[in-house]
Amino acid sequence: MHLVEAKSLLTRWNGMNIYRGCSHGCVYCDSRSDCYQFKHLFEDIEVKQNVPEILEQILKNKRKKIMISSGSMCDPYQPCEKELKLTRRCLELIDQYDFGATVITKSDLVLRDMDLFCSINKKTKAVVQMSLTIADEDLSRKLEPNVCSTRRRYEVLKEFQGQGVPTVVWMTPLLPYITDTKENMKTLLEYCFDAGVKGIICFHVGMTLRSGDREYYYKALDRYFPGLSQTYREKYKDSYEVVSENSDELMRIFHEECEMRGILHTPEDCFCYTSKLPEKYRQMTFFDFK
């Protein structure tokens, strides 16, 4: 871990990365890609220690209320967050200034901030998003070694459900020849349905691979599934989108099951839901140029 002073914060989509890098160790992580230009080891977490100060200035000066997100690239609940509490301080500011908030995480540390998510949700809107991709716990421990179990993440979703805070699940990636099965998808869907999630994001049954994360992923395949990386190389070559042969059938099951239960199930609908405040906070005024 190393500390830096950030010069800017929010992206054009109102997202913020409080931490840059990750210690979760997920073998399929796209954020390892060379295109993100990490100048430090991915596991050496870059901590933007002045994020709360920058965020407060933004919130003070922004007249139009918006949803502010964190976690699209690196988890806002890294282990160091337990002591640093930068994510919590940001949520406190979002709550204080009556903005909306959404986070994407694989950590049950998010439960620590239940009070803030509840408070924000009562006033504006809060959405907790979690990744569920591997139902088999033994396999999850291998491929997502430093995060809480899939079962535990389901329990976290249930706790937020019980407090009335809406949730969204990222059911991606689904790894060809490993987790692209009916059994895996149906178990994950059962978790989602029982936890009463608002939406599920699943682009397709497959994953993305590009320079940087491809090499890391193939090393993991060689460790746990000898010979499988060669199958990937022959079938997918240097493709960015790596789509399972089972994608069409499994996506049909996915959409049908979600449709029957009234759950948002296209990325577009889920992103629209997580990025917009309720209508009463989106009324345009003369001052909404900010």
Backbone bond lengths (Angstrom), bond angles and torsions (degrees), N, CA, C in turn:
res aa  C-N    CA-C-N  psi(-1)  N-CA   C-N-CA  omega(-1)  CA-C   N-CA-C  phi
1 M - - - 1.458 - - 1.530 109.43 -
2 H 1.334 116.77 138.38 1.456 120.61 174.74 1.524 109.50 -143.17
3 L 1.329 116.18 149.45 1.457 122.50 -174.26 1.519 111.09 -98.63
4 V 1.342 115.53 140.92 1.463 121.28 175.56 1.521 108.81 -137.06
5 E 1.334 115.54 163.66 1.458 122.40 173.66 1.524 107.39 -103.05
6 A 1.320 116.77 118.90 1.463 120.71 179.02 1.519 109.94 -78.83
7 K 1.340 116.08 145.47 1.463 121.10 177.05 1.523 111.76 -97.58
8 S 1.324 116.71 -24.46 1.461 121.72 178.62 1.519 107.55 -144.22
9 L 1.338 116.08 174.90 1.461 117.42 -174.33 1.517 113.34 -138.92
10 L 1.332 117.69 -70.94 1.461 120.16 -170.68 1.529 112.08 -74.43
11 T 1.329 115.37 139.29 1.455 121.31 172.38 1.530 109.15 -80.74
12 R 1.308 116.51 177.76 1.472 120.75 178.85 1.522 111.13 -64.55
13 W 1.350 116.81 -18.80 1.468 121.09 178.56 1.534 111.13 -99.77
14 N 1.313 116.84 15.42 1.476 123.13 178.45 1.522 112.84 64.49
15 G 1.318 116.06 33.08 1.457 121.40 176.05 1.521 110.68 -102.32
16 M 1.326 115.71 153.98 1.467 119.85 177.36 1.521 109.00 -136.37
17 N 1.329 114.95 142.07 1.456 121.88 174.74 1.521 107.87 -111.58
18 I 1.318 115.10 103.22 1.462 120.46 -179.85 1.521 110.13 -74.16
19 Y 1.329 115.37 -36.61 1.459 122.36 177.74 1.519 108.54 -117.97
20 R 1.324 116.57 145.83 1.466 121.37 178.45 1.522 108.04 -126.57
21 G 1.336 114.82 114.45 1.450 121.68 -169.19 1.514 108.22 111.79
22 C 1.322 117.15 168.99 1.461 119.26 -175.35 1.519 110.39 -156.29
23 S 1.327 115.30 145.20 1.465 120.58 179.35 1.522 112.30 -107.52
24 H 1.336 117.78 7.57 1.463 120.41 -178.07 1.537 112.62 -66.39
25 G 1.324 117.06 -31.99 1.460 120.66 177.02 1.513 115.28 78.14
26 C 1.326 119.08 17.31 1.471 121.14 179.61 1.526 109.34 -63.30
27 V 1.323 116.54 126.18 1.464 120.08 -170.69 1.517 112.67 -70.77
28 Y 1.331 117.61 -17.69 1.468 121.68 -174.17 1.528 113.05 -102.32
29 C 1.324 118.51 9.70 1.459 122.05 -168.95 1.529 112.89 -64.69
30 D 1.323 115.96 120.52 1.463 121.97 179.42 1.525 111.63 -69.57
31 S 1.331 117.45 -24.78 1.466 120.02 -176.37 1.522 112.73 -66.61
32 R 1.323 117.55 -11.67 1.461 120.75 174.50 1.524 112.51 -75.37
33 S 1.314 117.86 -9.54 1.461 121.90 -173.49 1.531 111.70 -57.46
34 D 1.319 115.10 144.88 1.463 120.68 -179.05 1.531 112.35 -59.53
35 C 1.328 116.75 -27.53 1.467 120.13 -175.30 1.524 112.58 -63.49
36 Y 1.334 117.95 -18.62 1.464 120.39 179.43 1.529 112.37 -86.14
37 Q 1.337 116.36 -3.98 1.465 123.07 169.08 1.539 113.62 55.22
38 F 1.313 115.47 49.20 1.457 118.92 173.60 1.528 109.16 -68.29
39 K 1.313 115.58 129.73 1.457 120.64 178.60 1.537 110.69 -103.24
40 H 1.318 115.71 11.35 1.463 121.36 177.56 1.521 107.60 -140.10
41 L 1.323 116.99 164.93 1.449 120.28 176.75 1.528 110.19 -58.12
42 F 1.322 116.87 139.05 1.457 121.11 -175.48 1.525 111.52 -58.77
43 E 1.332 116.93 -34.05 1.462 121.27 -179.19 1.536 112.72 -81.45
44 D 1.315 117.25 -9.78 1.473 121.55 176.51 1.527 106.88 -88.72
45 I 1.315 116.44 92.01 1.461 121.69 -168.93 1.529 111.29 -66.58
46 E 1.324 114.60 125.21 1.464 120.41 173.20 1.523 108.39 -85.18
47 V 1.319 116.25 121.82 1.464 122.22 -176.36 1.532 108.85 -106.58
48 K 1.319 116.16 117.64 1.467 120.72 177.45 1.528 107.58 -86.07
49 Q 1.319 114.56 88.86 1.460 120.40 -167.34 1.532 114.05 -68.92
50 N 1.322 117.90 -20.10 1.464 120.55 -177.96 1.520 113.34 -99.77
51 V 1.324 117.14 14.30 1.467 120.72 -178.65 1.529 112.66 -56.14
52 P 1.336 120.79 -45.42 1.469 118.48 -179.33 1.528 113.23 -58.11
53 E 1.329 117.04 -38.75 1.457 119.84 179.83 1.531 111.16 -65.56
54 I 1.328 116.87 -43.01 1.466 120.16 178.51 1.521 110.22 -64.97
55 L 1.323 115.84 -43.96 1.461 119.71 -178.48 1.528 111.11 -61.79
56 E 1.320 117.31 -41.55 1.464 118.60 -179.03 1.525 111.71 -62.51
57 Q 1.319 117.06 -39.17 1.464 119.09 177.66 1.525 111.25 -64.09
58 I 1.329 116.76 -38.21 1.465 120.50 178.02 1.523 110.20 -64.21
59 L 1.318 116.73 -46.90 1.462 120.76 -176.72 1.533 111.56 -67.12
60 K 1.322 117.24 -36.25 1.457 120.84 178.60 1.527 111.67 -62.67
61 N 1.322 116.25 -36.13 1.463 121.10 -172.44 1.522 114.63 -97.31
62 K 1.321 116.87 -8.63 1.468 119.59 -177.55 1.521 109.06 -93.89
63 R 1.328 116.54 118.12 1.465 121.29 -176.89 1.521 112.30 -82.32
64 K 1.301 116.77 -30.32 1.464 120.16 -178.94 1.526 109.54 -90.37
65 K 1.322 117.00 125.78 1.462 121.30 178.69 1.525 110.06 -71.00
66 I 1.326 116.29 140.32 1.459 122.18 -179.00 1.521 109.51 -139.76
67 M 1.335 115.51 167.65 1.459 122.08 168.97 1.527 107.94 -87.23
68 I 1.315 117.00 131.62 1.456 122.47 176.94 1.521 108.03 -111.41
69 S 1.314 116.05 129.74 1.463 120.37 -174.03 1.522 111.17 -115.88
70 S 1.322 114.83 158.33 1.466 120.97 174.48 1.521 108.78 -149.58
71 G 1.336 115.57 140.08 1.457 119.54 175.16 1.505 115.38 114.13
72 S 1.323 118.84 1.31 1.460 119.49 -177.68 1.518 112.10 -68.21
73 M 1.337 116.65 -23.49 1.459 119.94 178.59 1.523 111.65 -114.11
74 C 1.328 117.14 -50.93 1.461 121.40 -179.09 1.521 109.44 -131.87
75 D 1.306 116.20 138.98 1.460 122.99 -172.67 1.530 111.74 -60.25
76 P 1.338 117.98 128.21 1.470 120.20 177.85 1.516 113.56 -74.92
77 Y 1.342 117.07 -6.70 1.459 120.84 178.39 1.522 110.81 -114.55
78 Q 1.345 115.08 54.00 1.454 121.42 170.58 1.534 109.20 -61.78
79 P 1.321 118.85 156.96 1.468 119.51 177.42 1.529 113.76 -52.67
80 C 1.337 117.39 -35.25 1.464 119.63 -179.34 1.527 112.32 -68.36
81 E 1.323 118.19 -17.42 1.464 121.59 177.21 1.526 111.11 -62.80
82 K 1.325 116.97 -26.30 1.462 120.02 -178.81 1.525 110.77 -58.17
83 E 1.343 116.22 -38.14 1.464 120.00 179.40 1.535 112.02 -95.23
84 L 1.321 117.50 -40.07 1.458 120.89 -174.89 1.531 113.11 -72.57
85 K 1.327 116.88 -37.79 1.466 123.32 176.69 1.534 113.65 58.23
86 L 1.338 116.43 32.06 1.457 119.26 178.45 1.524 111.56 -70.65
87 T 1.321 116.97 -39.89 1.460 119.85 177.05 1.518 110.04 -62.83
88 R 1.317 116.43 -42.95 1.468 119.18 178.68 1.524 111.53 -62.51
89 R 1.316 117.35 -42.32 1.457 119.82 179.34 1.525 111.31 -62.79
90 C 1.324 116.56 -36.41 1.467 119.92 177.09 1.532 111.01 -66.89
91 L 1.324 116.38 -41.34 1.464 119.95 177.43 1.528 111.04 -64.25
92 E 1.324 116.86 -36.81 1.467 120.10 177.30 1.524 110.64 -61.43
93 L 1.327 117.04 -40.23 1.461 121.16 178.39 1.517 111.58 -68.45
94 I 1.324 116.41 -42.17 1.466 120.61 177.76 1.522 110.00 -60.60
95 D 1.315 115.98 -40.36 1.460 120.99 177.00 1.528 111.00 -66.23
96 Q 1.311 116.22 -44.95 1.472 121.20 -178.20 1.520 112.01 -60.79
97 Y 1.334 116.86 -40.09 1.463 120.56 -175.54 1.538 113.16 -97.13
98 D 1.326 116.48 8.84 1.476 121.92 173.55 1.526 113.94 63.15
99 F 1.324 116.24 41.77 1.457 121.09 171.92 1.535 108.54 -99.42
100 G 1.334 116.49 173.59 1.457 121.17 176.29 1.518 110.53 -99.95
101 A 1.342 116.08 160.64 1.466 119.54 -176.92 1.516 111.31 -143.83
102 T 1.333 114.72 143.83 1.463 120.94 169.99 1.519 109.00 -142.50
103 V 1.323 116.65 142.46 1.465 122.06 178.24 1.523 108.84 -128.78
104 I 1.327 115.11 152.14 1.470 122.26 173.23 1.520 106.72 -117.94
105 T 1.326 117.03 124.57 1.465 119.81 -175.02 1.523 111.35 -151.30
106 K 1.333 115.09 164.17 1.458 122.69 169.73 1.523 110.72 -118.64
107 S 1.313 116.64 10.81 1.464 120.89 -171.87 1.520 111.88 -109.02
108 D 1.340 115.72 138.43 1.458 119.31 175.12 1.527 112.20 -77.29
109 L 1.344 117.24 -2.25 1.459 120.19 173.33 1.530 111.22 -61.09
110 V 1.321 116.58 -21.55 1.461 120.65 178.48 1.523 111.45 -57.74
111 L 1.337 117.85 -25.43 1.470 121.25 179.04 1.531 111.82 -64.33
112 R 1.315 116.94 -27.36 1.466 120.24 177.70 1.531 111.37 -55.25
113 D 1.338 115.94 -32.85 1.464 121.04 -174.76 1.527 112.63 -100.26
114 M 1.331 116.16 21.87 1.461 120.41 178.86 1.532 111.26 -53.98
115 D 1.328 116.76 -40.61 1.465 119.52 -178.26 1.519 112.10 -59.21
116 L 1.316 116.86 -39.60 1.459 120.54 -179.37 1.518 112.28 -73.11
117 F 1.330 116.62 -40.84 1.467 118.77 177.47 1.526 110.66 -62.29
118 C 1.315 116.72 -39.56 1.463 120.04 178.43 1.523 110.86 -65.22
119 S 1.314 116.69 -43.66 1.460 120.82 -179.05 1.525 110.87 -64.44
120 I 1.329 116.85 -46.26 1.465 121.26 178.66 1.524 110.36 -61.23
121 N 1.334 115.91 -43.18 1.465 119.62 -176.72 1.528 112.32 -66.45
122 K 1.310 116.84 -30.68 1.468 119.77 178.21 1.524 111.33 -69.67
123 K 1.331 116.07 -32.92 1.458 120.40 -175.81 1.521 113.21 -93.24
124 T 1.329 116.71 -40.35 1.468 120.51 -177.99 1.527 109.00 -132.73
125 K 1.355 116.36 -91.04 1.463 119.85 179.33 1.521 108.90 -168.51
126 A 1.319 115.73 135.04 1.458 122.24 174.05 1.524 107.99 -131.39
127 V 1.323 116.55 139.67 1.460 122.06 178.08 1.524 108.08 -134.96
128 V 1.319 116.37 126.66 1.463 121.39 175.61 1.524 108.04 -101.89
129 Q 1.333 115.51 124.15 1.460 121.59 179.65 1.527 109.59 -112.32
130 M 1.335 115.55 135.50 1.462 120.46 179.16 1.515 110.14 -132.93
131 S 1.323 116.14 150.64 1.462 122.04 176.51 1.522 110.07 -92.37
132 L 1.320 116.15 128.92 1.467 123.36 171.53 1.520 107.01 -130.51
133 T 1.311 117.25 111.02 1.465 118.98 -176.12 1.523 114.34 -131.53
134 I 1.331 117.01 -20.12 1.471 119.72 -174.49 1.524 108.75 -130.19
135 A 1.327 116.84 107.83 1.463 120.72 -177.33 1.528 112.16 -73.20
136 D 1.321 117.23 -36.31 1.462 121.84 -178.43 1.522 109.49 -71.09
137 E 1.330 117.49 117.10 1.454 121.27 -173.25 1.531 112.85 -67.79
138 D 1.315 117.70 -36.92 1.466 119.94 177.80 1.524 110.71 -63.34
139 L 1.325 115.60 -43.04 1.462 120.40 178.89 1.525 110.57 -66.68
140 S 1.316 116.15 -39.57 1.466 119.64 178.20 1.523 111.28 -60.31
141 R 1.320 117.32 -41.49 1.466 120.32 -179.71 1.524 111.65 -62.67
142 K 1.328 117.27 -28.79 1.463 120.90 178.21 1.529 111.49 -78.69
143 L 1.319 116.03 -45.19 1.463 120.35 -171.33 1.519 113.65 -92.90
144 E 1.331 117.16 -17.79 1.470 123.03 175.88 1.529 107.04 -132.12
145 P 1.326 117.88 65.43 1.469 121.41 -162.32 1.521 116.46 -66.79
146 N 1.313 118.71 -26.08 1.462 119.17 -171.20 1.531 113.61 -115.47
147 V 1.315 116.32 25.60 1.467 119.88 176.76 1.527 108.89 -120.67
148 C 1.324 115.68 164.43 1.456 118.72 178.40 1.532 109.50 -67.69
149 S 1.308 116.99 160.37 1.453 122.26 -174.26 1.520 111.56 -65.31
150 T 1.316 115.82 160.31 1.459 120.97 176.34 1.520 110.35 -58.83
151 R 1.330 116.46 -41.15 1.465 120.81 178.35 1.529 110.88 -60.13
152 R 1.328 116.47 -41.00 1.457 119.97 178.95 1.529 111.09 -65.42
153 R 1.317 117.03 -39.31 1.465 119.96 178.49 1.526 110.88 -64.08
154 Y 1.319 116.08 -38.34 1.464 120.20 174.17 1.529 110.45 -60.16
155 E 1.326 117.10 -42.21 1.468 120.90 178.74 1.528 110.79 -63.31
156 V 1.330 116.72 -36.87 1.467 121.02 176.71 1.526 109.88 -62.58
157 L 1.316 116.98 -45.40 1.463 121.00 177.67 1.526 110.75 -58.59
158 K 1.318 116.25 -40.32 1.469 120.69 178.85 1.535 111.08 -62.79
159 E 1.321 116.31 -39.61 1.462 119.16 -179.21 1.526 111.07 -65.95
160 F 1.320 116.87 -39.40 1.464 119.00 176.94 1.533 110.38 -68.64
161 Q 1.324 116.61 -37.30 1.468 120.13 175.12 1.522 110.46 -56.85
162 G 1.324 115.94 -43.68 1.459 120.67 -178.87 1.512 113.70 -64.00
163 Q 1.322 116.85 -24.33 1.462 121.78 178.85 1.527 112.63 -97.89
164 G 1.325 116.82 3.47 1.463 120.46 177.03 1.510 115.09 78.72
165 V 1.332 117.84 14.28 1.464 121.17 177.35 1.528 108.45 -91.27
166 P 1.336 118.98 121.34 1.470 120.84 -176.80 1.524 112.30 -67.40
167 T 1.330 114.93 151.49 1.465 121.24 -177.68 1.519 110.61 -132.84
168 V 1.315 114.73 154.68 1.466 123.26 175.30 1.526 107.05 -134.28
169 V 1.321 116.62 141.14 1.469 121.72 179.38 1.517 110.26 -110.55
170 W 1.319 115.84 137.19 1.464 123.28 170.35 1.529 107.59 -95.74
171 M 1.311 117.33 104.71 1.464 122.07 177.23 1.528 108.20 -96.42
172 T 1.287 113.91 64.13 1.457 120.94 -176.40 1.522 108.99 -160.74
173 P 1.341 118.85 141.36 1.456 127.35 2.71 1.531 111.90 -85.56
174 L 1.320 115.00 159.01 1.466 122.57 171.41 1.526 106.02 -113.77
175 L 1.302 116.69 113.94 1.457 122.66 -164.33 1.532 112.59 -82.85
176 P 1.333 117.86 123.09 1.467 120.96 177.89 1.526 112.33 -53.43
177 Y 1.333 115.46 134.90 1.460 124.66 178.46 1.534 113.24 69.84
178 I 1.347 117.76 3.94 1.466 119.85 -178.69 1.522 110.92 -127.68
179 T 1.308 117.97 -59.62 1.473 120.90 -177.45 1.528 112.31 -119.24
180 D 1.297 118.19 11.77 1.475 122.00 -179.88 1.532 110.32 -89.38
181 T 1.332 116.70 58.56 1.460 121.88 -176.92 1.525 110.63 -124.71
182 K 1.327 115.94 157.91 1.463 120.69 175.78 1.523 110.75 -61.38
183 E 1.323 115.84 -41.56 1.464 120.02 -178.02 1.521 110.96 -59.62
184 N 1.334 116.65 -45.87 1.461 120.15 -179.49 1.526 110.54 -64.25
185 M 1.323 116.54 -47.25 1.465 119.11 -177.67 1.520 111.33 -64.22
186 K 1.312 118.30 -44.25 1.464 120.62 -176.84 1.531 111.59 -65.94
187 T 1.329 117.10 -37.49 1.461 119.30 177.50 1.520 110.96 -65.55
188 L 1.331 116.84 -43.24 1.463 120.64 177.92 1.522 111.18 -63.74
189 L 1.333 116.77 -40.20 1.456 120.08 178.20 1.531 111.03 -64.05
190 E 1.321 116.62 -39.06 1.471 119.59 177.86 1.523 110.89 -61.12
191 Y 1.331 116.79 -41.64 1.464 120.43 175.32 1.528 110.04 -58.12
192 C 1.316 115.99 -48.14 1.468 120.67 -176.66 1.519 111.72 -63.18
193 F 1.328 116.11 -44.92 1.460 119.67 -177.70 1.525 110.98 -65.59
194 D 1.324 116.48 -42.14 1.462 119.93 -179.13 1.526 111.28 -68.17
195 A 1.337 116.46 -29.87 1.463 120.42 179.59 1.524 112.07 -84.68
196 G 1.319 117.37 -1.62 1.459 121.23 175.37 1.516 114.13 63.69
197 V 1.326 117.28 40.15 1.462 119.60 -177.73 1.529 110.62 -66.91
198 K 1.309 114.56 151.62 1.465 120.78 178.41 1.517 111.31 -76.73
199 G 1.324 116.96 -36.95 1.458 121.07 -177.92 1.514 111.50 -155.92
200 I 1.342 115.41 162.39 1.462 122.69 177.45 1.524 107.70 -132.41
201 I 1.331 115.67 128.06 1.462 121.45 179.00 1.522 109.00 -99.13
202 C 1.332 115.56 118.45 1.466 121.36 176.27 1.527 106.66 -145.65
203 F 1.329 116.82 105.20 1.455 120.67 -176.04 1.527 111.45 -68.57
204 H 1.301 114.78 -44.85 1.465 123.44 176.61 1.516 106.43 -170.59
205 V 1.316 116.63 172.43 1.463 119.01 175.05 1.519 107.00 -86.15
206 G 1.318 115.23 104.28 1.448 121.04 -175.46 1.501 109.81 163.48
207 M 1.318 115.70 -156.58 1.457 120.95 -176.27 1.520 108.97 -155.76
208 T 1.328 116.24 -179.14 1.455 121.27 171.98 1.522 108.61 -118.11
209 L 1.325 114.99 146.68 1.462 121.01 176.98 1.523 109.06 -140.56
210 R 1.307 116.07 131.63 1.458 120.10 172.67 1.520 108.66 -149.56
211 S 1.299 115.92 173.99 1.454 120.75 -174.35 1.518 111.40 -51.88
212 G 1.301 115.47 130.69 1.462 121.60 -178.29 1.504 111.05 107.94
213 D 1.340 116.88 -63.64 1.468 117.68 179.02 1.523 110.93 -81.95
214 R 1.346 118.37 -25.36 1.474 120.04 178.92 1.525 110.72 -60.88
215 E 1.323 116.53 -47.12 1.459 120.82 -178.07 1.527 111.35 -64.16
216 Y 1.320 116.50 -40.94 1.462 120.71 179.04 1.536 110.45 -64.19
217 Y 1.318 116.02 -42.19 1.469 120.92 -179.56 1.524 110.95 -65.60
218 Y 1.314 117.11 -42.68 1.461 119.83 -178.74 1.527 111.81 -65.25
219 K 1.323 117.46 -33.99 1.462 120.03 175.95 1.528 110.72 -63.56
220 A 1.344 115.74 -37.86 1.463 119.73 177.64 1.527 110.64 -67.22
221 L 1.330 116.70 -40.14 1.467 119.66 177.35 1.523 110.30 -61.52
222 D 1.316 116.58 -43.10 1.468 119.77 179.73 1.528 111.03 -62.31
223 R 1.318 116.57 -31.18 1.462 120.97 -179.04 1.525 111.87 -75.93
224 Y 1.326 116.31 -41.97 1.465 120.02 -172.52 1.532 113.96 -105.24
225 F 1.325 117.26 -25.00 1.467 121.32 -177.16 1.524 109.10 -136.75
226 P 1.335 117.72 72.01 1.467 120.51 -176.52 1.528 112.42 -52.32
227 G 1.332 115.21 129.56 1.461 122.06 178.82 1.517 113.64 95.68
228 L 1.330 118.16 -19.34 1.462 119.99 -175.55 1.526 111.86 -70.73
229 S 1.330 118.15 -33.05 1.464 118.82 179.52 1.523 110.95 -62.54
230 Q 1.326 117.36 -32.49 1.464 120.33 178.26 1.521 110.13 -67.13
231 T 1.330 116.58 -37.59 1.467 120.57 176.14 1.524 110.34 -60.92
232 Y 1.331 116.20 -43.58 1.469 120.80 176.78 1.524 110.90 -60.12
233 R 1.329 116.01 -47.10 1.464 119.68 -177.18 1.525 111.29 -61.00
234 E 1.312 116.88 -41.01 1.463 120.70 -178.60 1.529 111.75 -71.66
235 K 1.316 116.92 -39.40 1.452 120.14 -175.13 1.528 112.92 -82.88
236 Y 1.327 116.61 -42.72 1.465 119.98 -170.98 1.527 113.96 -105.96
237 K 1.331 117.08 -16.20 1.464 121.58 -179.53 1.526 110.09 50.78
238 D 1.341 117.87 -122.74 1.467 120.32 -178.12 1.527 112.11 -105.28
239 S 1.326 117.39 25.44 1.464 120.64 -177.99 1.521 111.04 -63.71
240 Y 1.331 115.29 141.81 1.462 120.52 174.84 1.522 110.24 -75.97
241 E 1.329 117.08 -47.47 1.461 121.24 177.26 1.518 109.43 -91.79
242 V 1.315 115.89 120.64 1.461 123.35 -178.30 1.528 106.68 -111.35
243 V 1.317 116.63 100.51 1.463 121.77 -171.15 1.529 110.08 -104.83
244 S 1.325 115.22 132.46 1.459 121.59 -179.48 1.528 111.59 -67.70
245 E 1.324 115.00 150.01 1.466 120.07 173.22 1.525 111.49 -63.55
246 N 1.325 116.57 -21.05 1.467 121.26 -178.11 1.532 112.87 -93.16
247 S 1.322 116.68 5.82 1.461 119.59 -170.69 1.521 113.50 -59.87
248 D 1.321 117.81 -47.70 1.471 120.52 -175.60 1.526 110.99 -59.82
249 E 1.326 116.83 -46.93 1.468 120.54 -177.92 1.532 110.77 -66.22
250 L 1.324 117.40 -45.55 1.458 120.02 -177.08 1.531 111.72 -70.29
251 M 1.321 117.30 -35.45 1.464 119.36 177.81 1.524 110.98 -68.46
252 R 1.309 117.36 -32.25 1.471 119.79 174.85 1.524 109.87 -62.91
253 I 1.331 117.27 -46.13 1.469 121.31 177.00 1.521 110.02 -60.13
254 F 1.314 116.41 -45.85 1.464 121.87 -178.61 1.530 111.25 -57.32
255 H 1.313 117.49 -52.24 1.467 120.79 -176.77 1.532 111.82 -67.03
256 E 1.323 116.45 -39.23 1.465 119.39 179.80 1.530 111.16 -64.67
257 E 1.329 116.83 -45.44 1.463 120.56 -178.22 1.534 111.19 -64.67
258 C 1.325 116.31 -41.80 1.470 119.60 179.44 1.521 111.45 -68.50
259 E 1.328 116.17 -40.90 1.462 120.42 -179.50 1.524 111.07 -60.77
260 M 1.330 116.67 -40.66 1.462 120.54 -179.81 1.523 112.23 -62.17
261 R 1.338 116.30 -27.45 1.463 120.45 -175.23 1.526 112.94 -104.43
262 G 1.327 116.13 4.34 1.458 119.62 177.56 1.517 113.97 69.10
263 I 1.338 116.69 31.53 1.456 122.09 -179.33 1.525 109.63 -99.72
264 L 1.318 117.26 134.91 1.460 120.78 176.06 1.525 109.10 -58.75
265 H 1.337 117.15 132.83 1.462 117.84 -173.46 1.519 114.21 -142.23
266 T 1.328 118.27 12.55 1.463 119.69 168.65 1.520 107.32 -111.48
267 P 1.338 117.46 145.61 1.468 118.93 178.21 1.523 112.37 -54.89
268 E 1.343 116.25 -38.50 1.465 119.82 -178.35 1.522 111.25 -61.54
269 D 1.321 117.07 -46.20 1.467 120.53 -179.36 1.527 111.31 -66.38
270 C 1.335 116.31 -40.13 1.469 119.86 179.77 1.522 111.26 -66.38
271 F 1.344 116.97 -43.19 1.460 119.97 179.94 1.523 110.88 -65.93
272 C 1.318 116.38 -38.07 1.463 120.35 177.19 1.527 109.93 -60.99
273 Y 1.322 115.76 -42.93 1.467 120.24 -179.12 1.527 111.52 -65.70
274 T 1.329 117.79 -44.83 1.463 120.26 -174.86 1.529 112.93 -76.70
275 S 1.310 117.90 -17.48 1.469 120.00 -174.55 1.518 113.91 -101.41
276 K 1.342 118.25 -7.14 1.459 120.44 -174.90 1.524 111.90 -118.12
277 L 1.309 114.27 138.76 1.458 120.69 172.85 1.521 109.96 -79.52
278 P 1.335 117.96 162.51 1.464 119.89 173.59 1.524 110.72 -55.86
279 E 1.306 116.61 155.46 1.461 123.08 -171.10 1.526 113.03 -53.23
280 K 1.319 118.26 -37.22 1.467 120.42 -175.30 1.524 112.12 -63.93
281 Y 1.362 116.31 -21.29 1.464 119.29 178.37 1.518 112.11 -94.99
282 R 1.345 116.16 -3.45 1.458 119.52 -175.40 1.528 112.42 -109.63
283 Q 1.321 116.87 10.45 1.451 119.55 177.86 1.523 109.67 -67.76
284 M 1.307 116.86 124.10 1.449 121.34 -177.83 1.527 110.56 -73.64
285 T 1.328 116.36 142.38 1.445 121.62 174.95 1.521 108.65 -128.72
286 F 1.313 115.55 175.26 1.451 120.86 179.31 1.526 112.11 -59.38
287 F 1.341 116.70 -26.63 1.453 121.00 -174.42 1.526 113.21 -93.00
288 D 1.338 118.51 5.94 1.465 120.27 -173.06 1.514 113.86 -80.21
289 F 1.316 116.98 17.08 1.465 119.51 174.65 1.520 110.66 -73.70
290 K 1.323 118.63 -12.86 1.470 121.09 -176.48 1.517 109.90 -86.83
